[in-house]
Amino acid sequence: MKKTWNGLLVGPDQWSPKHPQLMKKPTPIDPQALKEARPDPSSDGNDGTVFAVYTNVGDGKLGTTLQTFAITASVGTVEVTTS
């Protein structure tokens, strides 16, 4: 009898080594975090009351004002009948 990686006793014809996908991979170490990762609102030249969305494309800003919009949707009607 041979002992498997999970503690079972099996015959020599049934024994197999632990599959590599079951072995735990080492967790990578995170790189050093930025001290203050948020953009400074005073660097935009305003008092921080303007809404801004930052991205990694173009000059980094999608817009500086929040536009509101309305959405309406309908699915139909539901009829419930009890007897």
mmCIF file of the N, C-alpha and C atoms, coordinates in Angstrom:
data_MODEL
# 
_entry.id   MODEL 
# 
loop_
_atom_site.group_PDB 
_atom_site.id 
_atom_site.type_symbol 
_atom_site.label_atom_id 
_atom_site.label_alt_id 
_atom_site.label_comp_id 
_atom_site.label_asym_id 
_atom_site.label_entity_id 
_atom_site.label_seq_id 
_atom_site.pdbx_PDB_ins_code 
_atom_site.Cartn_x 
_atom_site.Cartn_y 
_atom_site.Cartn_z 
_atom_site.occupancy 
_atom_site.B_iso_or_equiv 
_atom_site.pdbx_formal_charge 
_atom_site.auth_seq_id 
_atom_site.auth_comp_id 
_atom_site.auth_asym_id 
_atom_site.auth_atom_id 
_atom_site.pdbx_PDB_model_num 
ATOM 1   N N  . MET A 1 1  ? 0.846   -1.186 0.000   1.00 0.00 ? 1  MET A N  1 
ATOM 2   C CA . MET A 1 1  ? 0.000   0.000  0.000   1.00 0.00 ? 1  MET A CA 1 
ATOM 3   C C  . MET A 1 1  ? 0.888   1.244  0.000   1.00 0.00 ? 1  MET A C  1 
ATOM 4   N N  . LYS A 1 2  ? 0.396   2.271  -0.689  1.00 0.00 ? 2  LYS A N  1 
ATOM 5   C CA . LYS A 1 2  ? 1.090   3.564  -0.736  1.00 0.00 ? 2  LYS A CA 1 
ATOM 6   C C  . LYS A 1 2  ? 0.139   4.649  -0.257  1.00 0.00 ? 2  LYS A C  1 
ATOM 7   N N  . LYS A 1 3  ? 0.707   5.679  0.363   1.00 0.00 ? 3  LYS A N  1 
ATOM 8   C CA . LYS A 1 3  ? -0.094  6.795  0.866   1.00 0.00 ? 3  LYS A CA 1 
ATOM 9   C C  . LYS A 1 3  ? -0.089  7.914  -0.176  1.00 0.00 ? 3  LYS A C  1 
ATOM 10  N N  . THR A 1 4  ? -1.279  8.398  -0.536  1.00 0.00 ? 4  THR A N  1 
ATOM 11  C CA . THR A 1 4  ? -1.397  9.487  -1.502  1.00 0.00 ? 4  THR A CA 1 
ATOM 12  C C  . THR A 1 4  ? -1.172  10.826 -0.802  1.00 0.00 ? 4  THR A C  1 
ATOM 13  N N  . TRP A 1 5  ? -1.133  11.906 -1.584  1.00 0.00 ? 5  TRP A N  1 
ATOM 14  C CA . TRP A 1 5  ? -0.879  13.242 -1.049  1.00 0.00 ? 5  TRP A CA 1 
ATOM 15  C C  . TRP A 1 5  ? -1.972  13.700 -0.093  1.00 0.00 ? 5  TRP A C  1 
ATOM 16  N N  . ASN A 1 6  ? -3.192  13.130 -0.208  1.00 0.00 ? 6  ASN A N  1 
ATOM 17  C CA . ASN A 1 6  ? -4.271  13.550 0.686   1.00 0.00 ? 6  ASN A CA 1 
ATOM 18  C C  . ASN A 1 6  ? -4.536  12.539 1.803   1.00 0.00 ? 6  ASN A C  1 
ATOM 19  N N  . GLY A 1 7  ? -3.587  11.596 2.014   1.00 0.00 ? 7  GLY A N  1 
ATOM 20  C CA . GLY A 1 7  ? -3.658  10.709 3.165   1.00 0.00 ? 7  GLY A CA 1 
ATOM 21  C C  . GLY A 1 7  ? -4.350  9.383  2.938   1.00 0.00 ? 7  GLY A C  1 
ATOM 22  N N  . LEU A 1 8  ? -4.776  9.071  1.730   1.00 0.00 ? 8  LEU A N  1 
ATOM 23  C CA . LEU A 1 8  ? -5.447  7.804  1.473   1.00 0.00 ? 8  LEU A CA 1 
ATOM 24  C C  . LEU A 1 8  ? -4.423  6.711  1.210   1.00 0.00 ? 8  LEU A C  1 
ATOM 25  N N  . LEU A 1 9  ? -4.729  5.498  1.631   1.00 0.00 ? 9  LEU A N  1 
ATOM 26  C CA . LEU A 1 9  ? -3.883  4.354  1.335   1.00 0.00 ? 9  LEU A CA 1 
ATOM 27  C C  . LEU A 1 9  ? -4.453  3.635  0.121   1.00 0.00 ? 9  LEU A C  1 
ATOM 28  N N  . VAL A 1 10 ? -3.640  3.502  -0.914  1.00 0.00 ? 10 VAL A N  1 
ATOM 29  C CA . VAL A 1 10 ? -4.085  2.860  -2.155  1.00 0.00 ? 10 VAL A CA 1 
ATOM 30  C C  . VAL A 1 10 ? -3.036  1.845  -2.576  1.00 0.00 ? 10 VAL A C  1 
ATOM 31  N N  . GLY A 1 11 ? -3.443  0.993  -3.485  1.00 0.00 ? 11 GLY A N  1 
ATOM 32  C CA . GLY A 1 11 ? -2.516  0.016  -4.034  1.00 0.00 ? 11 GLY A CA 1 
ATOM 33  C C  . GLY A 1 11 ? -1.534  0.686  -4.974  1.00 0.00 ? 11 GLY A C  1 
ATOM 34  N N  . PRO A 1 12 ? -0.404  0.017  -5.275  1.00 0.00 ? 12 PRO A N  1 
ATOM 35  C CA . PRO A 1 12 ? 0.604   0.614  -6.141  1.00 0.00 ? 12 PRO A CA 1 
ATOM 36  C C  . PRO A 1 12 ? 0.074   0.938  -7.546  1.00 0.00 ? 12 PRO A C  1 
ATOM 37  N N  . ASP A 1 13 ? -0.903  0.169  -8.013  1.00 0.00 ? 13 ASP A N  1 
ATOM 38  C CA . ASP A 1 13 ? -1.444  0.422  -9.355  1.00 0.00 ? 13 ASP A CA 1 
ATOM 39  C C  . ASP A 1 13 ? -2.392  1.622  -9.388  1.00 0.00 ? 13 ASP A C  1 
ATOM 40  N N  . GLN A 1 14 ? -2.886  2.085  -8.221  1.00 0.00 ? 14 GLN A N  1 
ATOM 41  C CA . GLN A 1 14 ? -3.803  3.221  -8.155  1.00 0.00 ? 14 GLN A CA 1 
ATOM 42  C C  . GLN A 1 14 ? -3.116  4.517  -7.718  1.00 0.00 ? 14 GLN A C  1 
ATOM 43  N N  . TRP A 1 15 ? -1.870  4.428  -7.294  1.00 0.00 ? 15 TRP A N  1 
ATOM 44  C CA . TRP A 1 15 ? -1.164  5.598  -6.772  1.00 0.00 ? 15 TRP A CA 1 
ATOM 45  C C  . TRP A 1 15 ? -0.738  6.519  -7.908  1.00 0.00 ? 15 TRP A C  1 
ATOM 46  N N  . SER A 1 16 ? -0.873  7.826  -7.694  1.00 0.00 ? 16 SER A N  1 
ATOM 47  C CA . SER A 1 16 ? -0.361  8.827  -8.644  1.00 0.00 ? 16 SER A CA 1 
ATOM 48  C C  . SER A 1 16 ? 0.093   10.035 -7.832  1.00 0.00 ? 16 SER A C  1 
ATOM 49  N N  . PRO A 1 17 ? 1.104   10.742 -8.333  1.00 0.00 ? 17 PRO A N  1 
ATOM 50  C CA . PRO A 1 17 ? 1.574   11.923 -7.587  1.00 0.00 ? 17 PRO A CA 1 
ATOM 51  C C  . PRO A 1 17 ? 0.544   13.050 -7.642  1.00 0.00 ? 17 PRO A C  1 
ATOM 52  N N  . LYS A 1 18 ? 0.709   14.014 -6.757  1.00 0.00 ? 18 LYS A N  1 
ATOM 53  C CA . LYS A 1 18 ? -0.195  15.171 -6.712  1.00 0.00 ? 18 LYS A CA 1 
ATOM 54  C C  . LYS A 1 18 ? -0.053  15.966 -8.003  1.00 0.00 ? 18 LYS A C  1 
ATOM 55  N N  . HIS A 1 19 ? -1.204  16.332 -8.580  1.00 0.00 ? 19 HIS A N  1 
ATOM 56  C CA . HIS A 1 19 ? -1.197  17.089 -9.832  1.00 0.00 ? 19 HIS A CA 1 
ATOM 57  C C  . HIS A 1 19 ? -0.666  18.498 -9.573  1.00 0.00 ? 19 HIS A C  1 
ATOM 58  N N  . PRO A 1 20 ? 0.164   19.045 -10.485 1.00 0.00 ? 20 PRO A N  1 
ATOM 59  C CA . PRO A 1 20 ? 0.742   20.380 -10.262 1.00 0.00 ? 20 PRO A CA 1 
ATOM 60  C C  . PRO A 1 20 ? -0.298  21.488 -10.095 1.00 0.00 ? 20 PRO A C  1 
ATOM 61  N N  . GLN A 1 21 ? -1.492  21.347 -10.693 1.00 0.00 ? 21 GLN A N  1 
ATOM 62  C CA . GLN A 1 21 ? -2.515  22.391 -10.551 1.00 0.00 ? 21 GLN A CA 1 
ATOM 63  C C  . GLN A 1 21 ? -3.064  22.466 -9.134  1.00 0.00 ? 21 GLN A C  1 
ATOM 64  N N  . LEU A 1 22 ? -2.891  21.413 -8.340  1.00 0.00 ? 22 LEU A N  1 
ATOM 65  C CA . LEU A 1 22 ? -3.384  21.419 -6.965  1.00 0.00 ? 22 LEU A CA 1 
ATOM 66  C C  . LEU A 1 22 ? -2.400  22.047 -5.990  1.00 0.00 ? 22 LEU A C  1 
ATOM 67  N N  . MET A 1 23 ? -1.182  22.317 -6.433  1.00 0.00 ? 23 MET A N  1 
ATOM 68  C CA . MET A 1 23 ? -0.181  22.917 -5.559  1.00 0.00 ? 23 MET A CA 1 
ATOM 69  C C  . MET A 1 23 ? -0.385  24.424 -5.484  1.00 0.00 ? 23 MET A C  1 
ATOM 70  N N  . LYS A 1 24 ? -0.292  24.954 -4.284  1.00 0.00 ? 24 LYS A N  1 
ATOM 71  C CA . LYS A 1 24 ? -0.511  26.375 -4.074  1.00 0.00 ? 24 LYS A CA 1 
ATOM 72  C C  . LYS A 1 24 ? 0.632   27.186 -4.670  1.00 0.00 ? 24 LYS A C  1 
ATOM 73  N N  . LYS A 1 25 ? 0.273   28.213 -5.438  1.00 0.00 ? 25 LYS A N  1 
ATOM 74  C CA . LYS A 1 25 ? 1.278   29.104 -6.005  1.00 0.00 ? 25 LYS A CA 1 
ATOM 75  C C  . LYS A 1 25 ? 1.620   30.189 -4.991  1.00 0.00 ? 25 LYS A C  1 
ATOM 76  N N  . PRO A 1 26 ? 2.850   30.643 -4.965  1.00 0.00 ? 26 PRO A N  1 
ATOM 77  C CA . PRO A 1 26 ? 3.192   31.726 -4.033  1.00 0.00 ? 26 PRO A CA 1 
ATOM 78  C C  . PRO A 1 26 ? 2.451   33.013 -4.390  1.00 0.00 ? 26 PRO A C  1 
ATOM 79  N N  . THR A 1 27 ? 1.981   33.705 -3.386  1.00 0.00 ? 27 THR A N  1 
ATOM 80  C CA . THR A 1 27 ? 1.265   34.959 -3.596  1.00 0.00 ? 27 THR A CA 1 
ATOM 81  C C  . THR A 1 27 ? 2.271   36.057 -3.931  1.00 0.00 ? 27 THR A C  1 
ATOM 82  N N  . PRO A 1 28 ? 2.051   36.770 -5.050  1.00 0.00 ? 28 PRO A N  1 
ATOM 83  C CA . PRO A 1 28 ? 2.997   37.838 -5.385  1.00 0.00 ? 28 PRO A CA 1 
ATOM 84  C C  . PRO A 1 28 ? 2.897   38.996 -4.391  1.00 0.00 ? 28 PRO A C  1 
ATOM 85  N N  . ILE A 1 29 ? 3.998   39.641 -4.162  1.00 0.00 ? 29 ILE A N  1 
ATOM 86  C CA . ILE A 1 29 ? 4.046   40.784 -3.250  1.00 0.00 ? 29 ILE A CA 1 
ATOM 87  C C  . ILE A 1 29 ? 3.581   42.023 -4.003  1.00 0.00 ? 29 ILE A C  1 
ATOM 88  N N  . ASP A 1 30 ? 2.688   42.781 -3.386  1.00 0.00 ? 30 ASP A N  1 
ATOM 89  C CA . ASP A 1 30 ? 2.197   44.003 -4.011  1.00 0.00 ? 30 ASP A CA 1 
ATOM 90  C C  . ASP A 1 30 ? 3.307   45.039 -4.085  1.00 0.00 ? 30 ASP A C  1 
ATOM 91  N N  . PRO A 1 31 ? 3.317   45.821 -5.177  1.00 0.00 ? 31 PRO A N  1 
ATOM 92  C CA . PRO A 1 31 ? 4.300   46.899 -5.242  1.00 0.00 ? 31 PRO A CA 1 
ATOM 93  C C  . PRO A 1 31 ? 3.958   47.996 -4.225  1.00 0.00 ? 31 PRO A C  1 
ATOM 94  N N  . GLN A 1 32 ? 4.882   48.887 -4.004  1.00 0.00 ? 32 GLN A N  1 
ATOM 95  C CA . GLN A 1 32 ? 4.686   49.968 -3.052  1.00 0.00 ? 32 GLN A CA 1 
ATOM 96  C C  . GLN A 1 32 ? 3.505   50.836 -3.480  1.00 0.00 ? 32 GLN A C  1 
ATOM 97  N N  . ALA A 1 33 ? 2.590   51.105 -2.579  1.00 0.00 ? 33 ALA A N  1 
ATOM 98  C CA . ALA A 1 33 ? 1.420   51.921 -2.876  1.00 0.00 ? 33 ALA A CA 1 
ATOM 99  C C  . ALA A 1 33 ? 1.785   53.404 -2.865  1.00 0.00 ? 33 ALA A C  1 
ATOM 100 N N  . LEU A 1 34 ? 1.011   54.187 -3.595  1.00 0.00 ? 34 LEU A N  1 
ATOM 101 C CA . LEU A 1 34 ? 1.204   55.633 -3.593  1.00 0.00 ? 34 LEU A CA 1 
ATOM 102 C C  . LEU A 1 34 ? 0.677   56.212 -2.283  1.00 0.00 ? 34 LEU A C  1 
ATOM 103 N N  . LYS A 1 35 ? 1.333   57.240 -1.775  1.00 0.00 ? 35 LYS A N  1 
ATOM 104 C CA . LYS A 1 35 ? 0.953   57.815 -0.485  1.00 0.00 ? 35 LYS A CA 1 
ATOM 105 C C  . LYS A 1 35 ? -0.433  58.450 -0.543  1.00 0.00 ? 35 LYS A C  1 
ATOM 106 N N  . GLU A 1 36 ? -0.679  59.322 -1.491  1.00 0.00 ? 36 GLU A N  1 
ATOM 107 C CA . GLU A 1 36 ? -1.988  59.948 -1.659  1.00 0.00 ? 36 GLU A CA 1 
ATOM 108 C C  . GLU A 1 36 ? -2.377  59.776 -3.119  1.00 0.00 ? 36 GLU A C  1 
ATOM 109 N N  . ALA A 1 37 ? -3.067  58.685 -3.416  1.00 0.00 ? 37 ALA A N  1 
ATOM 110 C CA . ALA A 1 37 ? -3.342  58.306 -4.795  1.00 0.00 ? 37 ALA A CA 1 
ATOM 111 C C  . ALA A 1 37 ? -4.441  59.142 -5.450  1.00 0.00 ? 37 ALA A C  1 
ATOM 112 N N  . ARG A 1 38 ? -5.256  59.810 -4.676  1.00 0.00 ? 38 ARG A N  1 
ATOM 113 C CA . ARG A 1 38 ? -6.341  60.607 -5.259  1.00 0.00 ? 38 ARG A CA 1 
ATOM 114 C C  . ARG A 1 38 ? -5.800  61.923 -5.791  1.00 0.00 ? 38 ARG A C  1 
ATOM 115 N N  . PRO A 1 39 ? -6.377  62.400 -6.904  1.00 0.00 ? 39 PRO A N  1 
ATOM 116 C CA . PRO A 1 39 ? -5.917  63.682 -7.441  1.00 0.00 ? 39 PRO A CA 1 
ATOM 117 C C  . PRO A 1 39 ? -6.270  64.833 -6.499  1.00 0.00 ? 39 PRO A C  1 
ATOM 118 N N  . ASP A 1 40 ? -5.421  65.810 -6.460  1.00 0.00 ? 40 ASP A N  1 
ATOM 119 C CA . ASP A 1 40 ? -5.628  66.978 -5.620  1.00 0.00 ? 40 ASP A CA 1 
ATOM 120 C C  . ASP A 1 40 ? -6.655  67.885 -6.290  1.00 0.00 ? 40 ASP A C  1 
ATOM 121 N N  . PRO A 1 41 ? -7.824  68.122 -5.677  1.00 0.00 ? 41 PRO A N  1 
ATOM 122 C CA . PRO A 1 41 ? -8.846  68.944 -6.318  1.00 0.00 ? 41 PRO A CA 1 
ATOM 123 C C  . PRO A 1 41 ? -8.396  70.383 -6.539  1.00 0.00 ? 41 PRO A C  1 
ATOM 124 N N  . SER A 1 42 ? -7.471  70.881 -5.744  1.00 0.00 ? 42 SER A N  1 
ATOM 125 C CA . SER A 1 42 ? -7.024  72.258 -5.931  1.00 0.00 ? 42 SER A CA 1 
ATOM 126 C C  . SER A 1 42 ? -6.133  72.386 -7.161  1.00 0.00 ? 42 SER A C  1 
ATOM 127 N N  . SER A 1 43 ? -5.618  71.280 -7.700  1.00 0.00 ? 43 SER A N  1 
ATOM 128 C CA . SER A 1 43 ? -4.760  71.368 -8.881  1.00 0.00 ? 43 SER A CA 1 
ATOM 129 C C  . SER A 1 43 ? -5.555  71.632 -10.153 1.00 0.00 ? 43 SER A C  1 
ATOM 130 N N  . ASP A 1 44 ? -6.906  71.494 -10.100 1.00 0.00 ? 44 ASP A N  1 
ATOM 131 C CA . ASP A 1 44 ? -7.744  71.762 -11.265 1.00 0.00 ? 44 ASP A CA 1 
ATOM 132 C C  . ASP A 1 44 ? -8.097  73.238 -11.395 1.00 0.00 ? 44 ASP A C  1 
ATOM 133 N N  . GLY A 1 45 ? -7.703  74.028 -10.429 1.00 0.00 ? 45 GLY A N  1 
ATOM 134 C CA . GLY A 1 45 ? -7.998  75.449 -10.485 1.00 0.00 ? 45 GLY A CA 1 
ATOM 135 C C  . GLY A 1 45 ? -9.384  75.793 -9.989  1.00 0.00 ? 45 GLY A C  1 
ATOM 136 N N  . ASN A 1 46 ? -10.013 74.886 -9.219  1.00 0.00 ? 46 ASN A N  1 
ATOM 137 C CA . ASN A 1 46 ? -11.338 75.190 -8.689  1.00 0.00 ? 46 ASN A CA 1 
ATOM 138 C C  . ASN A 1 46 ? -11.351 74.883 -7.198  1.00 0.00 ? 46 ASN A C  1 
ATOM 139 N N  . ASP A 1 47 ? -12.497 75.041 -6.581  1.00 0.00 ? 47 ASP A N  1 
ATOM 140 C CA . ASP A 1 47 ? -12.591 74.845 -5.135  1.00 0.00 ? 47 ASP A CA 1 
ATOM 141 C C  . ASP A 1 47 ? -12.990 73.420 -4.759  1.00 0.00 ? 47 ASP A C  1 
ATOM 142 N N  . GLY A 1 48 ? -13.010 72.494 -5.710  1.00 0.00 ? 48 GLY A N  1 
ATOM 143 C CA . GLY A 1 48 ? -13.329 71.111 -5.417  1.00 0.00 ? 48 GLY A CA 1 
ATOM 144 C C  . GLY A 1 48 ? -14.794 70.773 -5.516  1.00 0.00 ? 48 GLY A C  1 
ATOM 145 N N  . THR A 1 49 ? -15.640 71.731 -5.962  1.00 0.00 ? 49 THR A N  1 
ATOM 146 C CA . THR A 1 49 ? -17.067 71.459 -6.064  1.00 0.00 ? 49 THR A CA 1 
ATOM 147 C C  . THR A 1 49 ? -17.464 70.955 -7.437  1.00 0.00 ? 49 THR A C  1 
ATOM 148 N N  . VAL A 1 50 ? -16.556 70.873 -8.373  1.00 0.00 ? 50 VAL A N  1 
ATOM 149 C CA . VAL A 1 50 ? -16.866 70.421 -9.736  1.00 0.00 ? 50 VAL A CA 1 
ATOM 150 C C  . VAL A 1 50 ? -16.619 68.928 -9.832  1.00 0.00 ? 50 VAL A C  1 
ATOM 151 N N  . PHE A 1 51 ? -17.551 68.222 -10.461 1.00 0.00 ? 51 PHE A N  1 
ATOM 152 C CA . PHE A 1 51 ? -17.426 66.777 -10.661 1.00 0.00 ? 51 PHE A CA 1 
ATOM 153 C C  . PHE A 1 51 ? -16.435 66.511 -11.783 1.00 0.00 ? 51 PHE A C  1 
ATOM 154 N N  . ALA A 1 52 ? -15.479 65.599 -11.563 1.00 0.00 ? 52 ALA A N  1 
ATOM 155 C CA . ALA A 1 52 ? -14.491 65.264 -12.585 1.00 0.00 ? 52 ALA A CA 1 
ATOM 156 C C  . ALA A 1 52 ? -14.286 63.764 -12.628 1.00 0.00 ? 52 ALA A C  1 
ATOM 157 N N  . VAL A 1 53 ? -14.153 63.220 -13.833 1.00 0.00 ? 53 VAL A N  1 
ATOM 158 C CA . VAL A 1 53 ? -13.867 61.798 -14.027 1.00 0.00 ? 53 VAL A CA 1 
ATOM 159 C C  . VAL A 1 53 ? -12.488 61.706 -14.644 1.00 0.00 ? 53 VAL A C  1 
ATOM 160 N N  . TYR A 1 54 ? -11.585 60.968 -14.008 1.00 0.00 ? 54 TYR A N  1 
ATOM 161 C CA . TYR A 1 54 ? -10.223 60.822 -14.497 1.00 0.00 ? 54 TYR A CA 1 
ATOM 162 C C  . TYR A 1 54 ? -10.058 59.457 -15.149 1.00 0.00 ? 54 TYR A C  1 
ATOM 163 N N  . THR A 1 55 ? -9.294  59.402 -16.215 1.00 0.00 ? 55 THR A N  1 
ATOM 164 C CA . THR A 1 55 ? -9.052  58.165 -16.937 1.00 0.00 ? 55 THR A CA 1 
ATOM 165 C C  . THR A 1 55 ? -7.600  58.121 -17.380 1.00 0.00 ? 55 THR A C  1 
ATOM 166 N N  . ASN A 1 56 ? -7.196  57.035 -17.985 1.00 0.00 ? 56 ASN A N  1 
ATOM 167 C CA . ASN A 1 56 ? -5.810  56.903 -18.426 1.00 0.00 ? 56 ASN A CA 1 
ATOM 168 C C  . ASN A 1 56 ? -5.651  57.135 -19.928 1.00 0.00 ? 56 ASN A C  1 
ATOM 169 N N  . VAL A 1 57 ? -6.628  57.750 -20.576 1.00 0.00 ? 57 VAL A N  1 
ATOM 170 C CA . VAL A 1 57 ? -6.526  58.051 -22.002 1.00 0.00 ? 57 VAL A CA 1 
ATOM 171 C C  . VAL A 1 57 ? -6.563  59.558 -22.214 1.00 0.00 ? 57 VAL A C  1 
ATOM 172 N N  . GLY A 1 58 ? -6.004  60.019 -23.292 1.00 0.00 ? 58 GLY A N  1 
ATOM 173 C CA . GLY A 1 58 ? -6.024  61.446 -23.612 1.00 0.00 ? 58 GLY A CA 1 
ATOM 174 C C  . GLY A 1 58 ? -5.331  62.267 -22.542 1.00 0.00 ? 58 GLY A C  1 
ATOM 175 N N  . ASP A 1 59 ? -5.947  63.398 -22.201 1.00 0.00 ? 59 ASP A N  1 
ATOM 176 C CA . ASP A 1 59 ? -5.342  64.251 -21.169 1.00 0.00 ? 59 ASP A CA 1 
ATOM 177 C C  . ASP A 1 59 ? -5.777  63.847 -19.764 1.00 0.00 ? 59 ASP A C  1 
ATOM 178 N N  . GLY A 1 60 ? -6.578  62.785 -19.647 1.00 0.00 ? 60 GLY A N  1 
ATOM 179 C CA . GLY A 1 60 ? -6.912  62.259 -18.328 1.00 0.00 ? 60 GLY A CA 1 
ATOM 180 C C  . GLY A 1 60 ? -8.271  62.646 -17.797 1.00 0.00 ? 60 GLY A C  1 
ATOM 181 N N  . LYS A 1 61 ? -8.999  63.560 -18.452 1.00 0.00 ? 61 LYS A N  1 
ATOM 182 C CA . LYS A 1 61 ? -10.308 63.976 -17.955 1.00 0.00 ? 61 LYS A CA 1 
ATOM 183 C C  . LYS A 1 61 ? -11.370 63.671 -18.997 1.00 0.00 ? 61 LYS A C  1 
ATOM 184 N N  . LEU A 1 62 ? -12.494 63.112 -18.554 1.00 0.00 ? 62 LEU A N  1 
ATOM 185 C CA . LEU A 1 62 ? -13.618 62.891 -19.444 1.00 0.00 ? 62 LEU A CA 1 
ATOM 186 C C  . LEU A 1 62 ? -14.585 64.068 -19.407 1.00 0.00 ? 62 LEU A C  1 
ATOM 187 N N  . GLY A 1 63 ? -14.674 64.728 -18.288 1.00 0.00 ? 63 GLY A N  1 
ATOM 188 C CA . GLY A 1 63 ? -15.582 65.859 -18.174 1.00 0.00 ? 63 GLY A CA 1 
ATOM 189 C C  . GLY A 1 63 ? -15.449 66.513 -16.823 1.00 0.00 ? 63 GLY A C  1 
ATOM 190 N N  . THR A 1 64 ? -15.941 67.736 -16.739 1.00 0.00 ? 64 THR A N  1 
ATOM 191 C CA . THR A 1 64 ? -15.848 68.440 -15.466 1.00 0.00 ? 64 THR A CA 1 
ATOM 192 C C  . THR A 1 64 ? -17.216 68.840 -14.919 1.00 0.00 ? 64 THR A C  1 
ATOM 193 N N  . THR A 1 65 ? -18.307 68.519 -15.632 1.00 0.00 ? 65 THR A N  1 
ATOM 194 C CA . THR A 1 65 ? -19.636 68.813 -15.116 1.00 0.00 ? 65 THR A CA 1 
ATOM 195 C C  . THR A 1 65 ? -20.469 67.550 -15.167 1.00 0.00 ? 65 THR A C  1 
ATOM 196 N N  . LEU A 1 66 ? -21.337 67.392 -14.202 1.00 0.00 ? 66 LEU A N  1 
ATOM 197 C CA . LEU A 1 66 ? -22.209 66.227 -14.125 1.00 0.00 ? 66 LEU A CA 1 
ATOM 198 C C  . LEU A 1 66 ? -23.516 66.550 -14.834 1.00 0.00 ? 66 LEU A C  1 
ATOM 199 N N  . GLN A 1 67 ? -23.765 65.861 -15.929 1.00 0.00 ? 67 GLN A N  1 
ATOM 200 C CA . GLN A 1 67 ? -24.999 66.036 -16.691 1.00 0.00 ? 67 GLN A CA 1 
ATOM 201 C C  . GLN A 1 67 ? -26.017 65.017 -16.181 1.00 0.00 ? 67 GLN A C  1 
ATOM 202 N N  . THR A 1 68 ? -27.223 65.466 -15.864 1.00 0.00 ? 68 THR A N  1 
ATOM 203 C CA . THR A 1 68 ? -28.260 64.541 -15.430 1.00 0.00 ? 68 THR A CA 1 
ATOM 204 C C  . THR A 1 68 ? -29.084 64.118 -16.634 1.00 0.00 ? 68 THR A C  1 
ATOM 205 N N  . PHE A 1 69 ? -29.648 62.950 -16.557 1.00 0.00 ? 69 PHE A N  1 
ATOM 206 C CA . PHE A 1 69 ? -30.458 62.447 -17.652 1.00 0.00 ? 69 PHE A CA 1 
ATOM 207 C C  . PHE A 1 69 ? -31.531 61.540 -17.058 1.00 0.00 ? 69 PHE A C  1 
ATOM 208 N N  . ALA A 1 70 ? -32.562 61.271 -17.845 1.00 0.00 ? 70 ALA A N  1 
ATOM 209 C CA . ALA A 1 70 ? -33.661 60.431 -17.376 1.00 0.00 ? 70 ALA A CA 1 
ATOM 210 C C  . ALA A 1 70 ? -33.766 59.202 -18.274 1.00 0.00 ? 70 ALA A C  1 
ATOM 211 N N  . ILE A 1 71 ? -34.121 58.078 -17.662 1.00 0.00 ? 71 ILE A N  1 
ATOM 212 C CA . ILE A 1 71 ? -34.297 56.833 -18.396 1.00 0.00 ? 71 ILE A CA 1 
ATOM 213 C C  . ILE A 1 71 ? -35.663 56.279 -18.030 1.00 0.00 ? 71 ILE A C  1 
ATOM 214 N N  . THR A 1 72 ? -36.410 55.888 -19.037 1.00 0.00 ? 72 THR A N  1 
ATOM 215 C CA . THR A 1 72 ? -37.682 55.224 -18.785 1.00 0.00 ? 72 THR A CA 1 
ATOM 216 C C  . THR A 1 72 ? -37.667 53.883 -19.504 1.00 0.00 ? 72 THR A C  1 
ATOM 217 N N  . ALA A 1 73 ? -38.330 52.917 -18.888 1.00 0.00 ? 73 ALA A N  1 
ATOM 218 C CA . ALA A 1 73 ? -38.405 51.585 -19.480 1.00 0.00 ? 73 ALA A CA 1 
ATOM 219 C C  . ALA A 1 73 ? -39.726 50.947 -19.094 1.00 0.00 ? 73 ALA A C  1 
ATOM 220 N N  . SER A 1 74 ? -40.203 50.073 -19.946 1.00 0.00 ? 74 SER A N  1 
ATOM 221 C CA . SER A 1 74 ? -41.404 49.331 -19.624 1.00 0.00 ? 74 SER A CA 1 
ATOM 222 C C  . SER A 1 74 ? -41.249 47.917 -20.139 1.00 0.00 ? 74 SER A C  1 
ATOM 223 N N  . VAL A 1 75 ? -41.892 46.997 -19.409 1.00 0.00 ? 75 VAL A N  1 
ATOM 224 C CA . VAL A 1 75 ? -41.790 45.600 -19.765 1.00 0.00 ? 75 VAL A CA 1 
ATOM 225 C C  . VAL A 1 75 ? -43.105 45.104 -20.327 1.00 0.00 ? 75 VAL A C  1 
ATOM 226 N N  . GLY A 1 76 ? -44.197 45.688 -19.948 1.00 0.00 ? 76 GLY A N  1 
ATOM 227 C CA . GLY A 1 76 ? -45.515 45.255 -20.395 1.00 0.00 ? 76 GLY A CA 1 
ATOM 228 C C  . GLY A 1 76 ? -46.449 45.231 -19.200 1.00 0.00 ? 76 GLY A C  1 
ATOM 229 N N  . THR A 1 77 ? -47.469 44.426 -19.305 1.00 0.00 ? 77 THR A N  1 
ATOM 230 C CA . THR A 1 77 ? -48.444 44.320 -18.212 1.00 0.00 ? 77 THR A CA 1 
ATOM 231 C C  . THR A 1 77 ? -48.450 42.891 -17.686 1.00 0.00 ? 77 THR A C  1 
ATOM 232 N N  . VAL A 1 78 ? -48.881 42.753 -16.431 1.00 0.00 ? 78 VAL A N  1 
ATOM 233 C CA . VAL A 1 78 ? -48.972 41.460 -15.788 1.00 0.00 ? 78 VAL A CA 1 
ATOM 234 C C  . VAL A 1 78 ? -50.404 41.252 -15.355 1.00 0.00 ? 78 VAL A C  1 
ATOM 235 N N  . GLU A 1 79 ? -50.966 40.087 -15.673 1.00 0.00 ? 79 GLU A N  1 
ATOM 236 C CA . GLU A 1 79 ? -52.330 39.766 -15.259 1.00 0.00 ? 79 GLU A CA 1 
ATOM 237 C C  . GLU A 1 79 ? -52.285 38.533 -14.385 1.00 0.00 ? 79 GLU A C  1 
ATOM 238 N N  . VAL A 1 80 ? -52.860 38.632 -13.177 1.00 0.00 ? 80 VAL A N  1 
ATOM 239 C CA . VAL A 1 80 ? -52.890 37.515 -12.240 1.00 0.00 ? 80 VAL A CA 1 
ATOM 240 C C  . VAL A 1 80 ? -54.319 37.067 -12.089 1.00 0.00 ? 80 VAL A C  1 
ATOM 241 N N  . THR A 1 81 ? -54.544 35.774 -12.310 1.00 0.00 ? 81 THR A N  1 
ATOM 242 C CA . THR A 1 81 ? -55.868 35.208 -12.173 1.00 0.00 ? 81 THR A CA 1 
ATOM 243 C C  . THR A 1 81 ? -55.832 34.097 -11.145 1.00 0.00 ? 81 THR A C  1 
ATOM 244 N N  . THR A 1 82 ? -56.716 34.172 -10.167 1.00 0.00 ? 82 THR A N  1 
ATOM 245 C CA . THR A 1 82 ? -56.811 33.114 -9.161  1.00 0.00 ? 82 THR A CA 1 
ATOM 246 C C  . THR A 1 82 ? -58.159 32.453 -9.270  1.00 0.00 ? 82 THR A C  1 
ATOM 247 N N  . SER A 1 83 ? -58.188 31.182 -9.005  1.00 0.00 ? 83 SER A N  1 
ATOM 248 C CA . SER A 1 83 ? -59.474 30.478 -9.083  1.00 0.00 ? 83 SER A CA 1 
ATOM 249 C C  . SER A 1 83 ? -59.791 29.743 -7.797  1.00 0.00 ? 83 SER A C  1 
# 
